[in-house]
Structure formats: C-alpha cells, structure tokens
Amino acid sequence: MGDHDKSRAVVLGGSIAGLFAARVLSDAYDEVLVVDRDALVGVEGPRRGRPQGRQINAMHVRGRVVMEEFYPGITQELLDDGVPSGDFAGDCRWFFNGKELLREDIGYIAIPATAPMMERHIRERTQQLPNVVFVEQHDIVGLETTADRGRVTGVRVQKQGDGSTEQVLAADLVVDATGRGSRTPVWLRELGYPEVEEERKKVDLGYVTQHYRLTTDPWRGDLAIIPVASPESPRGAIFTKTDGGRALLTVYGLLGDHPPTDQEGFNAFVKSLDVPDIYDAVIHAEALDEPVRFQYPTTLRRHYERMTRFPEGLLVTGDAVTSFNPVYAQGMTVAALSALTIRAHLAAGEPNALAYFRDLARDVIDAPWDMTNTVDLSFPGVEGERTLKVRMGQLFLGLVQAAATRDEKVTTAYMRTAGMLDRPEALMRPAMLLRVLLSFLRSAPDPATSSRR
C-alpha cells in the first residue's frame, strides 16, 4: 500500500466523522483508505475506539438530513432494523426549568438508534462504496511530508501484532478524524509549525446510561421525555425508545454532580429529576444491563482557522477540531456539516487547508459553539468570561424557553434552531421577537395585584 499511480485520500479514524469524510472523498479520489486501530467490518456492538458507545446516541435533525443525502435510503434502513421514530418536536416531551414546552410537529423526525446501531449502518453503507477500503487494526504512527515540510504526502501506520513493521500509505490528501485525542497538534509542532490555539471550558459532566424493557407506557404515544438541566434544575435526562424494543435512559449532571452507578444510587438520582414519569416507569421495569458511566471534563475547540501556516494535503474534521459538550448532541451533526465543507472545497479543486478551516469555523462551528458556551456559562460554577454578549444571550434564551411553555410556535422555532436546521439568528426575526415579547408581557404579574401582596 505504498506507491500508487492513482489519486488517493487517507482518512485517519473510522469514527462517524471519518465515515462521512470518506463518503465525500469517494466522489473525488480513485481510492479512499480508512485507517483505524479497531476492527470495524462486521462489528455490531460497542468498540474500544468509541468510549461513548454504550451511552445515548443523539443526532440532530440537520445531521440526519445530511446523512440521508450522503446515503439515500439509510433512514428507512434504520427504521426497518427496529429503530423507532417520531417528530423531533411534536413527539418529544421537552422540559426546561422543570416546565413542559408546548408542542407541534416540525416535519422532521428523530431516530434514536443506539450508538452501535447507527455507526454500523453508516459504516456498512460506506463499505459498499467500491473505492473505499478499511485498513483495520493499524496504529497511526505519524505523517509523511515533503522535504520542506510544506505538504503532507502520506501517513505512517503499523499493523497491530508481533513482528509488524511501519509502512507508509502515500496520499494526495490526509484527513484526521481521530477525535479529541488527535495528534495533529503534536505532529504540527514536530514539523515546525506554530501551536494551534486551543479553547477549553471545564464543565465536569458525568452521565450514566441504562437500558430497560418497560412494563408500563410512560410516553403515551410520544417518543422521548427530555428534562434539560439548567441552573434552576441542574440535573437532566434523556429517556427514549430505542432499537430492539428497548427503552434507554441517560441521566446527567454537571460540575461534579454525577449520577452513581450502583443501582440504588442511580435510581435515587432518577427520582430527583423534575419529571416523575421517568422514575415511575423505570422503577418497575426490567433492567437489561448495569448502569454505565461516562465522564467528560472539558469542552475543546482547536482554532486551526487562526493559524498563519498549515501544511497542504492535510485536513482535520469532527471532534479533532471541536469537541462539544455532549449533552447538546451536536457532534454528529457538526461532523456531517464538516463533510459538506470538505466536499465544497473538493469541488473547487485541491483543498486549501487554511481556507477550509476558515469556512469550517464560520459556516459550521461558530454558531453551535457560541450557543453551548452561552448555556454552559449560565451555570455559576463553570469558569469563563461572561461578556455582555453572553449575558444578553442568556437573558434572551431564558425568555425564549419561557415563551415556549406558552406558545407552540416559539417551541417550533426554538427546536428548529436546537436541531441545527436554522441558525440562532432565526430566533431574532421580528415575528418571533414579537411572540417572545408578548409572552413575557402576558406572564408578568399585574403591578396592582403585586402591590397588594
């Protein structure tokens, strides 16, 4: 797999971000190699390289729409494989600050597949592409470059097992999709490039997941019950139907307030939620596995777009660029949109790395990153600068969430933004601002009544 006489792209990492990247690269290169340290082909359960594989696996509607564009018919394939579905807003019982939002259908479905199920379907569809090859159980050792280190020409890999030696996979383009543990910053430093600026925020998130066979019906026709954590109600959950006729419950807390994994402690945490329907359902259900924990200490963004020099022939995508607070379920959708950005740059010819990173930041990452920062910084214990912009954003978001408990049109606009169908600016349109303002005025106490209390 060294010398080659046709164009080749190499994707580092068989993650969902890597699979989406391989999909768009397959349209532009004769051959696409996907390198991963895990066995991939034929794997149906959780794998070592995806530590969240036993946890909740949420994809926003925008991500599902793009996934369907990449792999026509994949949504129906998931449904045929036993994944339930429902309207992202109309069939999901959303709670903010302990209050349920009014709902109507927005016309986009949610498909709450487990992580192994979703990844397997995407991987199998990628594997069907005739010019995509999986290079499994290979460790990624480093990059190959030209003598002046201005261009990446391939990657050094080593097959796992005794007696194996390094080999070079020559490439016209290398795409790093190895997640937040990406070694690209280290490789750049070793090649003499400037340090990539990193932005981190400590959220100290912990969440625990368990699967059930229910004996009651807490959904009453809905797909999911989702109380979202807030400073006033700091514990949250996602309780949803999932594949195999099972129910999946993930409960979470920030700033060290983590759910325990012993069954008694876990149940007590569930009971503390604002929505009693969840506890009432699971306390009488058949638990199918033990509670499993995942901890997430800090969000992370690598500002490649701010670099002044970057080697050609190398791109970075997915969590290797930005690792969002997983509570907001933005990762897979951002990975899909990042693949669209790669495709747009491939259409214009050989991708220019810095131009790609600038477009990626502006068109894909900035909006969800700013939104999650605004929400994360609403928790007093999260360290970070609360600028006027952040504080105004928090105030407005609170007004929108309150209005959504009284006006289903506000809920629809908010869910379209949360689902990444619309950018956050959509909530600032005059008609929506008027709805939010009227809702606030109608909810304000009568001054005369208040003065007599």
C-alpha positions as CSV (number, residue, x, y, z in Angstrom):
1,M,0.0,0.0,0.0
2,G,2.9,2.3,-0.5
3,D,3.4,3.7,-4.1
4,H,0.3,4.3,-6.2
5,D,-0.5,5.5,-9.6
6,K,-3.9,6.9,-8.9
7,S,-5.3,9.5,-6.6
8,R,-5.7,8.5,-3.0
9,A,-7.1,10.0,0.1
10,V,-6.5,8.5,3.6
11,V,-8.9,9.1,6.5
12,L,-7.5,8.6,10.0
13,G,-10.2,7.2,12.2
14,G,-13.3,5.1,11.4
15,S,-15.5,7.4,13.5
16,I,-18.7,8.7,12.2
17,A,-16.8,11.9,11.2
18,G,-14.3,9.7,9.4
19,L,-17.0,7.8,7.6
20,F,-18.8,11.0,6.5
21,A,-15.4,12.3,5.3
22,A,-14.7,9.0,3.4
23,R,-18.1,9.3,1.8
24,V,-17.5,12.7,0.2
25,L,-13.8,11.9,-0.6
26,S,-15.0,8.8,-2.6
27,D,-16.5,11.2,-5.1
28,A,-13.2,12.9,-5.7
29,Y,-10.5,10.3,-5.4
30,D,-9.8,7.0,-7.1
31,E,-9.2,5.3,-3.7
32,V,-10.0,6.1,-0.1
33,L,-8.4,4.3,2.8
34,V,-10.0,4.5,6.2
35,V,-7.4,3.6,8.9
36,D,-8.4,2.7,12.5
37,R,-6.9,0.8,15.4
38,D,-10.1,-1.1,15.9
39,A,-11.7,-3.9,14.0
40,L,-14.5,-2.3,12.1
41,V,-16.0,-4.5,9.4
42,G,-18.8,-6.7,10.8
43,V,-18.7,-5.2,14.3
44,E,-22.1,-4.8,15.7
45,G,-21.5,-3.8,19.4
46,P,-19.6,-1.1,21.2
47,R,-15.9,-0.8,20.3
48,R,-12.9,0.3,22.2
49,G,-12.2,3.3,20.0
50,R,-15.6,4.8,20.8
51,P,-15.8,5.0,24.6
52,Q,-19.3,6.5,24.4
53,G,-20.6,3.5,22.5
54,R,-22.8,2.3,25.4
55,Q,-24.3,5.8,26.0
56,I,-27.0,7.9,24.5
57,N,-26.5,8.5,20.8
58,A,-28.4,11.5,19.6
59,M,-28.2,13.1,16.1
60,H,-30.0,16.4,15.4
61,V,-32.4,16.6,12.5
62,R,-30.0,18.5,10.3
63,G,-27.4,15.8,10.7
64,R,-30.0,13.1,9.8
65,V,-31.0,15.1,6.7
66,V,-27.3,15.3,5.6
67,M,-26.8,11.7,6.4
68,E,-29.7,10.8,4.1
69,E,-28.2,12.9,1.4
70,F,-24.9,11.0,1.7
71,Y,-26.6,7.6,1.9
72,P,-30.1,7.7,0.3
73,G,-32.5,5.4,2.0
74,I,-30.4,4.9,5.2
75,T,-33.2,6.4,7.4
76,Q,-35.6,3.7,6.1
77,E,-32.9,1.1,6.7
78,L,-32.6,2.1,10.3
79,L,-36.4,2.0,10.7
80,D,-36.5,-1.4,9.1
81,D,-33.9,-2.5,11.6
82,G,-36.2,-1.7,14.5
83,V,-35.3,1.9,15.3
84,P,-38.4,3.9,16.4
85,S,-39.0,7.4,15.1
86,G,-41.1,10.4,15.9
87,D,-41.3,14.1,15.2
88,F,-38.3,15.9,16.7
89,A,-40.6,18.4,18.5
90,G,-44.2,17.1,18.4
91,D,-43.4,13.6,19.7
92,C,-40.7,14.6,22.2
93,R,-41.7,15.8,25.7
94,W,-39.2,18.6,26.3
95,F,-38.8,20.2,29.8
96,F,-36.9,23.4,30.6
97,N,-36.6,24.6,34.2
98,G,-39.0,21.8,35.0
99,K,-41.7,23.1,32.8
100,E,-43.0,21.3,29.7
101,L,-42.9,23.1,26.3
102,L,-46.0,23.3,24.2
103,R,-45.5,21.3,21.0
104,E,-46.4,20.9,17.4
105,D,-44.8,18.8,14.6
106,I,-42.0,20.5,12.8
107,G,-42.0,17.8,10.0
108,Y,-38.6,16.3,10.8
109,I,-38.2,13.0,12.5
110,A,-35.8,11.9,15.2
111,I,-34.4,8.4,15.0
112,P,-33.0,7.4,18.5
113,A,-30.8,4.5,17.4
114,T,-28.2,3.2,19.8
115,A,-24.6,4.2,19.0
116,P,-23.5,0.7,17.7
117,M,-26.7,0.5,15.5
118,M,-26.2,4.0,14.0
119,E,-22.5,3.5,13.4
120,R,-22.9,0.1,11.9
121,H,-25.4,1.3,9.3
122,I,-23.2,4.3,8.3
123,R,-20.1,2.0,8.2
124,E,-21.9,-0.6,6.1
125,R,-23.1,1.9,3.6
126,T,-19.6,3.5,3.4
127,Q,-18.1,0.0,2.9
128,Q,-20.4,-0.5,-0.1
129,L,-18.6,2.3,-1.9
130,P,-16.3,0.4,-4.4
131,N,-13.3,2.7,-3.9
132,V,-13.3,2.8,-0.1
133,V,-11.1,0.3,1.8
134,F,-10.9,-0.2,5.6
135,V,-7.4,-0.6,6.9
136,E,-8.3,-2.1,10.3
137,Q,-6.3,-2.8,13.5
138,H,-3.5,-0.4,12.4
139,D,-1.9,2.1,14.7
140,I,-1.3,5.6,13.3
141,V,2.4,6.5,13.8
142,G,2.9,9.8,12.1
143,L,2.8,11.9,8.9
144,E,5.0,11.7,5.9
145,T,5.8,15.1,4.3
146,T,7.9,16.7,1.6
147,A,11.5,17.7,2.5
148,D,10.4,21.3,3.1
149,R,7.5,20.0,5.3
150,G,5.1,22.1,3.4
151,R,2.9,19.2,2.2
152,V,1.7,16.0,3.8
153,T,2.3,13.1,1.4
154,G,1.1,10.2,3.4
155,V,0.8,8.6,6.8
156,R,3.0,6.0,8.6
157,V,1.0,3.1,10.1
158,Q,1.8,-0.1,11.8
159,K,-0.4,-3.2,11.9
160,Q,-1.0,-4.4,15.5
161,G,0.6,-7.7,16.5
162,D,4.1,-9.1,17.0
163,G,6.7,-8.7,14.2
164,S,4.9,-6.0,12.2
165,T,6.8,-3.0,10.8
166,E,5.9,0.5,9.9
167,Q,4.6,1.1,6.4
168,V,3.7,4.3,4.5
169,L,0.4,4.9,3.0
170,A,1.0,7.5,0.3
171,A,-1.8,10.0,-0.1
172,D,-2.8,13.1,-2.0
173,L,-4.9,14.1,1.0
174,V,-4.9,13.0,4.6
175,V,-8.0,13.8,6.8
176,D,-7.7,13.5,10.5
177,A,-10.9,12.2,12.1
178,T,-9.4,10.7,15.2
179,G,-11.4,12.6,17.8
180,R,-10.4,14.9,20.6
181,G,-7.3,12.8,21.2
182,S,-6.0,13.8,17.7
183,R,-2.2,14.1,17.5
184,T,-2.3,16.7,14.7
185,P,-1.2,19.5,17.1
186,V,1.8,17.4,18.2
187,W,2.7,16.5,14.6
188,L,2.5,20.2,13.6
189,R,4.8,21.2,16.4
190,E,7.3,18.5,15.4
191,L,7.2,19.8,11.9
192,G,8.0,23.3,13.0
193,Y,4.5,24.8,12.7
194,P,3.0,27.2,15.2
195,E,1.0,25.9,18.2
196,V,-2.7,25.6,17.4
197,E,-4.7,27.8,19.8
198,E,-7.0,25.7,22.0
199,E,-10.1,26.9,23.9
200,R,-11.3,24.8,26.8
201,K,-14.1,25.1,29.3
202,K,-14.4,22.8,32.3
203,V,-17.9,21.5,32.7
204,D,-17.1,18.4,34.7
205,L,-20.0,16.5,33.1
206,G,-20.9,13.0,34.1
207,Y,-23.7,10.8,32.8
208,V,-24.9,7.3,33.2
209,T,-26.9,5.1,30.9
210,Q,-29.1,2.0,31.4
211,H,-31.4,0.1,29.1
212,Y,-34.8,-1.4,30.1
213,R,-37.7,-3.5,29.0
214,L,-40.7,-1.5,30.2
215,T,-43.9,-2.9,31.8
216,T,-45.7,0.5,31.6
217,D,-46.1,3.2,28.9
218,P,-44.7,6.5,30.2
219,W,-44.6,8.0,26.7
220,R,-48.3,7.7,26.0
221,G,-47.7,8.0,22.3
222,D,-44.6,10.1,22.5
223,L,-41.0,9.1,21.5
224,A,-39.0,10.6,24.4
225,I,-39.1,12.5,27.6
226,I,-36.3,15.0,27.9
227,P,-35.8,17.2,31.0
228,V,-32.9,19.6,30.2
229,A,-30.5,20.6,33.0
230,S,-30.4,24.2,33.9
231,P,-29.1,26.3,36.9
232,E,-32.5,26.1,38.5
233,S,-32.9,22.3,37.8
234,P,-29.3,21.2,37.5
235,R,-29.9,17.5,36.7
236,G,-31.1,16.3,33.3
237,A,-32.1,13.2,31.4
238,I,-32.9,11.7,28.0
239,F,-35.5,8.9,28.3
240,T,-36.3,7.5,24.9
241,K,-37.5,4.5,23.0
242,T,-34.6,2.9,21.0
243,D,-33.9,-0.1,18.8
244,G,-34.8,-3.7,19.9
245,G,-38.0,-2.6,21.6
246,R,-36.0,-1.2,24.5
247,A,-36.0,2.0,26.5
248,L,-32.8,3.9,27.0
249,L,-32.3,6.3,30.0
250,T,-29.3,8.6,30.3
251,V,-29.2,10.9,33.4
252,Y,-26.5,13.5,33.8
253,G,-25.2,16.3,36.0
254,L,-22.5,19.0,35.6
255,L,-19.8,20.3,37.9
256,G,-19.2,17.0,39.7
257,D,-22.9,16.3,40.4
258,H,-22.6,12.9,38.7
259,P,-25.1,10.0,38.8
260,P,-23.8,7.0,40.7
261,T,-23.5,3.6,39.0
262,D,-24.8,1.4,41.9
263,Q,-28.5,0.6,41.1
264,E,-29.9,2.1,44.4
265,G,-27.9,5.4,43.9
266,F,-28.8,5.5,40.3
267,N,-32.5,5.1,41.0
268,A,-32.3,7.8,43.7
269,F,-30.7,10.2,41.1
270,V,-33.5,9.4,38.7
271,K,-36.1,10.1,41.4
272,S,-34.6,13.5,42.0
273,L,-35.5,14.7,38.5
274,D,-38.3,17.2,38.0
275,V,-40.2,14.8,35.8
276,P,-41.6,11.9,37.9
277,D,-42.8,9.9,34.9
278,I,-39.3,8.6,34.3
279,Y,-38.7,7.2,37.8
280,D,-42.3,5.8,37.9
281,A,-41.5,3.9,34.7
282,V,-38.0,2.5,35.3
283,I,-38.5,1.5,39.0
284,H,-40.9,-1.2,37.8
285,A,-39.1,-2.0,34.6
286,E,-36.7,-4.9,33.7
287,A,-33.2,-3.6,33.7
288,L,-31.3,-5.1,30.7
289,D,-27.8,-4.1,31.8
290,E,-25.9,-2.4,34.6
291,P,-25.6,1.4,34.7
292,V,-22.6,2.6,32.7
293,R,-20.8,5.9,33.4
294,F,-19.1,8.3,31.0
295,Q,-17.2,11.4,32.2
296,Y,-16.5,14.5,30.1
297,P,-14.3,17.1,31.9
298,T,-13.9,19.9,29.4
299,T,-15.2,21.2,26.1
300,L,-12.4,21.7,23.5
301,R,-12.0,23.8,20.4
302,R,-8.9,23.9,18.3
303,H,-8.7,27.2,16.3
304,Y,-7.0,25.9,13.2
305,E,-8.6,28.8,11.3
306,R,-6.4,31.2,13.3
307,M,-3.1,29.6,12.1
308,T,-0.9,31.5,9.7
309,R,0.7,28.4,8.3
310,F,-0.5,24.9,7.8
311,P,0.7,22.1,5.6
312,E,-1.2,21.3,2.4
313,G,-2.5,17.9,1.9
314,L,-3.9,17.7,5.5
315,L,-7.4,18.5,6.8
316,V,-8.9,17.9,10.2
317,T,-12.6,17.2,10.9
318,G,-15.1,16.2,13.7
319,D,-14.1,16.1,17.3
320,A,-10.5,16.5,16.3
321,V,-11.4,20.2,15.6
322,T,-14.2,20.8,18.2
323,S,-15.4,18.6,21.0
324,F,-18.8,20.0,22.2
325,N,-20.5,19.3,25.5
326,P,-22.2,16.0,24.5
327,V,-25.4,17.0,26.4
328,Y,-26.3,19.2,23.4
329,A,-25.8,16.3,20.9
330,Q,-24.1,18.5,18.3
331,G,-21.1,16.3,17.5
332,M,-22.5,14.0,14.7
333,T,-24.4,16.9,13.0
334,V,-21.2,19.0,13.0
335,A,-19.3,16.0,11.6
336,A,-21.9,15.8,8.8
337,L,-21.7,19.5,8.0
338,S,-17.9,19.4,8.1
339,A,-18.0,16.7,5.4
340,L,-20.2,19.1,3.4
341,T,-17.5,21.7,3.8
342,I,-14.8,19.2,2.6
343,R,-17.0,18.4,-0.4
344,A,-17.4,22.1,-1.3
345,H,-13.6,22.6,-1.2
346,L,-13.0,19.5,-3.3
347,A,-15.4,20.8,-5.9
348,A,-13.2,23.8,-6.3
349,G,-10.0,21.7,-6.8
350,E,-7.4,20.7,-4.4
351,P,-8.4,21.9,-0.9
352,N,-6.5,24.8,0.6
353,A,-6.2,23.9,4.3
354,L,-6.4,27.4,5.8
355,A,-9.4,28.3,3.5
356,Y,-11.1,25.1,4.6
357,F,-10.6,25.8,8.3
358,R,-11.9,29.4,7.9
359,D,-15.0,28.2,6.2
360,L,-15.5,25.4,8.7
361,A,-15.3,27.9,11.6
362,R,-17.6,30.4,10.1
363,D,-20.2,28.2,8.5
364,V,-20.3,25.2,10.8
365,I,-18.7,25.6,14.2
366,D,-19.1,29.2,15.4
367,A,-22.9,29.1,15.9
368,P,-23.2,25.9,17.9
369,W,-20.1,26.7,19.8
370,D,-21.4,30.1,20.8
371,M,-24.8,28.6,21.8
372,T,-23.3,25.9,24.0
373,N,-20.9,28.4,25.6
374,T,-23.9,30.6,26.4
375,V,-25.7,27.7,28.1
376,D,-22.7,26.3,29.9
377,L,-21.8,29.7,31.3
378,S,-25.3,30.0,32.8
379,F,-24.2,27.5,35.4
380,P,-22.4,29.7,38.1
381,G,-19.7,27.1,38.7
382,V,-18.5,26.9,35.1
383,E,-15.5,29.2,34.8
384,G,-15.3,31.6,31.9
385,E,-15.8,35.2,30.9
386,R,-19.4,36.2,30.9
387,T,-19.2,39.1,28.4
388,L,-22.1,41.4,27.7
389,K,-22.9,39.3,24.6
390,V,-23.0,36.1,26.7
391,R,-25.2,37.7,29.4
392,M,-27.6,39.1,26.8
393,G,-27.7,35.7,25.0
394,Q,-28.6,34.0,28.3
395,L,-31.3,36.5,29.0
396,F,-32.9,36.1,25.6
397,L,-32.6,32.3,25.7
398,G,-34.4,32.3,29.0
399,L,-37.2,34.4,27.6
400,V,-37.5,32.0,24.6
401,Q,-37.7,28.9,26.8
402,A,-40.3,30.5,29.0
403,A,-42.3,31.6,26.0
404,A,-42.1,28.1,24.6
405,T,-44.1,26.8,27.6
406,R,-47.0,29.0,26.4
407,D,-46.6,29.2,22.6
408,E,-46.0,26.2,20.4
409,K,-44.8,28.4,17.6
410,V,-41.9,29.6,19.8
411,T,-41.2,25.9,20.6
412,T,-41.1,25.1,16.9
413,A,-38.7,28.0,16.1
414,Y,-36.5,27.0,19.1
415,M,-36.4,23.3,18.1
416,R,-35.5,24.2,14.6
417,T,-32.6,26.1,16.0
418,A,-31.7,23.4,18.5
419,G,-31.9,20.8,15.7
420,M,-29.5,22.9,13.7
421,L,-32.0,23.4,10.8
422,D,-31.8,27.1,11.4
423,R,-29.1,29.3,12.7
424,P,-29.7,31.0,16.0
425,E,-30.4,34.3,14.3
426,A,-33.7,32.9,13.2
427,L,-35.0,33.4,16.7
428,M,-34.3,37.1,16.3
429,R,-36.7,37.6,13.4
430,P,-39.3,40.3,14.0
431,A,-42.3,38.0,14.1
432,M,-40.6,35.7,16.6
433,L,-39.3,38.5,18.7
434,L,-42.8,39.8,18.9
435,R,-44.1,36.4,20.1
436,V,-41.5,36.2,22.8
437,L,-42.1,39.7,24.0
438,L,-45.9,39.2,24.1
439,S,-45.5,36.0,26.0
440,F,-43.3,37.8,28.5
441,L,-45.8,40.7,28.9
442,R,-48.7,38.2,29.4
443,S,-46.8,36.3,32.1
444,A,-45.7,39.4,34.0
445,P,-47.6,39.9,37.3
446,D,-50.2,42.7,37.5
447,P,-48.5,45.6,39.3
448,A,-51.6,46.5,41.2
449,T,-52.1,42.9,42.3
450,S,-48.4,42.6,43.2
451,S,-48.5,45.8,45.3
452,R,-51.4,44.4,47.5
453,R,-49.4,41.2,48.4
